[in-house]
Amino acid sequence: MHDELGDLPVEEDERFGYLHRVFVGMDPATYLSMCDEVEEELDTVAASDVPLNMPQLRDRVVEMMELGVRCSARSIEWMEKRYRDVDLTR
């Protein structure tokens, strides 16, 4: 088991999945699926000649924005921890 910002798995795909879950908050396949759904719905809105009522789309876009903020915050926390670790070894 790995702590949230500790040692990373050695295998590249496992490491990517681990980092994605830590920083984004969900596994890569789920995130990509959500992005595809949002993109399809945005295409529908763009192709429509009339306004569409799509509260689910709004909710998914807000969720993606929240994931982005969470990812950014966790990335900054991780970088700060790594810098502290480097400073301690000097």
Buried (B, 14 or more C-beta within 10 A) or exposed (E): EEEEBEEBEEEEEEEEBBBBBBBBBBEBEEBEEBEEEBEEBBEEEEEEEEEEEBEEBEEBBEBBEEBEEEBEEBBEEBEEEEEEEEEEEE
